[in-house]
């Protein structure tokens, strides 16, 4: 069974590849199928963008396709940058510029007012472009005044986990190892929900029967 990941972000694709490995599915990236057409992420929600990318990838490749849309929602900024997280500072995917703009936007904001949460939505489409399921995961935290840690990507260096029951409470996302991050991240939470649904839709044994 093949599953195409409609993601051109190599770091994001690697996270998904690692998390999907236990399902025993052959996971393909856009490079494996000669590339995918550009999709205009013009939806108002993470779910909408994920579904649009999944359908586009499925129809272009003739394969089951999994797409992700994720980002950061900051309370003090009324949920921004939200679906515009990757292009918060205008140029798409410029992590350093996005982080710097976030620092500037929150200048003078006290710690207790720096609440934020990462969101990840995953959408699975069949080869005909029919959405089979969509999942959503969130992790809550607070935004730091300056970057911390060397791991992760995106806003990870500014995001300190703030969930009282979380084993990594108080640590920055960029300070976690890949397995640690995967165990509590928004993407990990959305993917664990999806891992329970994929076998139902693809006709493969669930992980518990392997």
C-alpha positions in Angstrom: 0.0 0.0 0.0 1.4 3.4 -1.0 0.5 6.7 0.6 1.7 10.0 -0.8 2.6 12.9 1.6 1.6 16.2 -0.1 4.3 18.2 1.7 7.2 20.1 0.2 8.6 20.9 3.7 11.4 18.3 4.2 11.4 18.7 8.0 7.7 18.3 8.2 7.8 15.3 5.8 10.5 13.7 7.9 8.4 14.0 11.1 5.4 12.4 9.3 7.5 9.6 7.8 8.9 8.7 11.2 5.4 8.7 12.8 3.8 6.6 10.0 6.6 4.0 10.0 4.7 1.6 12.4 1.8 1.3 10.0 4.1 -0.5 7.5 2.8 1.6 4.6 5.2 2.7 1.7 5.3 6.4 2.2 6.1 8.6 -0.8 7.0 12.3 -1.0 6.2 14.6 -4.0 9.8 14.0 -5.3 9.0 10.3 -5.6 6.2 11.0 -8.1 7.8 13.8 -10.1 6.4 16.6 -8.1 2.9 18.0 -7.5 1.2 21.1 -8.8 1.3 24.1 -6.5 -1.8 24.5 -4.3 -3.1 27.9 -3.3 -3.6 27.7 0.4 -6.5 30.2 0.4 -8.8 28.5 2.9 -9.8 30.2 6.2 -9.1 27.1 8.3 -6.4 24.6 8.8 -8.9 21.8 8.0 -9.8 23.5 4.7 -6.2 23.9 3.5 -5.3 20.3 4.5 -8.3 18.9 2.6 -7.6 21.0 -0.5 -3.9 19.9 -0.6 -4.9 16.2 0.0 -7.5 16.3 -2.9 -5.0 18.1 -5.2 -2.2 15.6 -4.5 -4.6 12.6 -4.9 -6.0 13.7 -8.2 -2.5 14.6 -9.6 -0.9 11.3 -8.6 -3.7 8.8 -8.6 -2.7 7.7 -5.1 -4.1 7.9 -1.6 -2.8 11.2 -0.3 -2.2 12.7 3.1 -1.8 16.4 3.6 -1.1 18.6 6.6 -1.8 22.2 7.4 -0.5 23.5 10.6 0.5 26.7 12.4 0.6 28.8 15.5 -2.3 30.7 17.1 -1.4 33.4 19.6 -4.0 34.6 22.1 -2.7 38.1 22.3 -2.8 38.4 18.5 -6.4 37.2 18.2 -5.2 33.8 16.8 -2.6 35.2 14.4 -0.6 34.1 12.6 -2.9 31.1 12.2 -3.2 29.8 8.6 -0.6 32.4 7.6 2.0 31.0 10.0 4.5 30.0 7.2 4.3 33.5 5.6 3.8 35.7 8.7 6.7 37.9 7.7 5.7 37.9 4.0 8.3 35.4 2.5 7.0 31.8 2.8 9.0 29.5 5.0 11.4 32.1 6.4 11.6 30.8 10.0 14.0 33.4 11.3 11.9 36.3 9.9 8.7 34.8 11.2 10.1 34.4 14.7 11.5 37.9 14.7 8.2 39.4 13.7 6.4 37.4 16.5 8.9 38.7 19.1 8.3 42.2 17.9 4.6 41.9 17.9 4.6 40.6 21.5 7.2 43.1 22.8 6.1 44.3 26.3 3.5 41.5 26.7 3.7 39.8 30.1 4.3 36.1 30.3 0.8 35.3 31.6 -0.7 37.0 28.4 1.6 35.1 26.0 -0.6 32.0 25.7 -0.6 30.2 22.3 -1.2 26.8 20.8 0.1 24.9 17.8 -2.5 23.3 15.6 -2.1 20.5 13.1 -4.8 19.2 10.8 -4.3 16.1 8.7 -6.6 15.1 5.8 -6.6 11.8 3.9 -8.0 11.6 0.4 -8.6 8.5 -1.8 -7.2 8.5 -5.3 -10.5 9.8 -6.7 -10.2 13.0 -4.5 -12.7 11.9 -1.9 -11.8 13.0 1.7 -11.8 9.9 3.9 -11.0 11.6 7.2 -9.6 14.7 8.9 -8.0 14.9 12.3 -6.8 17.8 14.4 -4.2 18.0 17.2 -3.2 20.9 19.5 -0.5 21.5 22.0 -0.7 24.5 24.4 2.1 26.8 25.5 3.5 30.3 25.9 5.7 32.4 23.6 9.2 33.2 24.8 10.9 36.6 24.5 13.9 35.1 22.7 14.7 31.7 20.9 15.8 28.7 23.0 17.0 25.3 21.9 18.6 24.0 18.7 16.0 21.4 17.5 12.7 21.6 15.6 11.7 24.2 13.0 9.3 27.0 12.5 8.2 28.6 15.8 9.6 25.8 17.9 12.4 27.9 19.4 9.9 30.4 20.8 7.2 27.9 22.1 7.4 26.8 25.7 5.1 23.9 26.6 2.5 25.0 29.1 0.3 22.0 30.0 0.3 21.1 33.7 -0.1 17.4 33.0 2.5 17.3 30.3 5.8 15.6 31.0 7.7 18.3 29.2 5.9 21.2 31.0 8.2 24.3 30.9 10.5 23.1 28.2 10.8 24.7 24.8 9.8 22.7 21.7 13.2 23.3 20.2 14.8 21.7 23.3 13.1 18.3 22.7 14.4 15.4 20.8 12.5 14.2 17.8 10.8 11.3 19.7 10.0 13.6 22.7 8.5 16.2 20.4 6.5 13.6 18.5 5.0 12.3 21.7 3.4 15.6 22.6 3.3 17.8 19.5 0.2 18.9 17.7 1.3 16.9 14.7 1.9 13.8 16.8 -1.5 14.1 18.4 -3.2 14.5 15.0 -1.3 11.6 13.5 -2.1 9.2 16.4 -5.8 9.8 15.7 -5.2 9.2 12.0 -3.2 6.0 12.7 -6.3 4.6 14.2 -8.4 5.5 11.2 -6.1 4.7 8.3 -6.4 1.0 8.6 -10.2 1.3 8.4 -10.0 3.2 5.2 -7.0 1.4 3.5 -8.0 -2.1 4.5 -4.8 -2.9 6.4 -4.4 -4.4 9.9 -4.3 -2.0 12.8 -1.0 -1.6 14.6 -2.2 -3.6 17.5 -2.5 -6.7 15.3 1.0 -6.5 13.8 
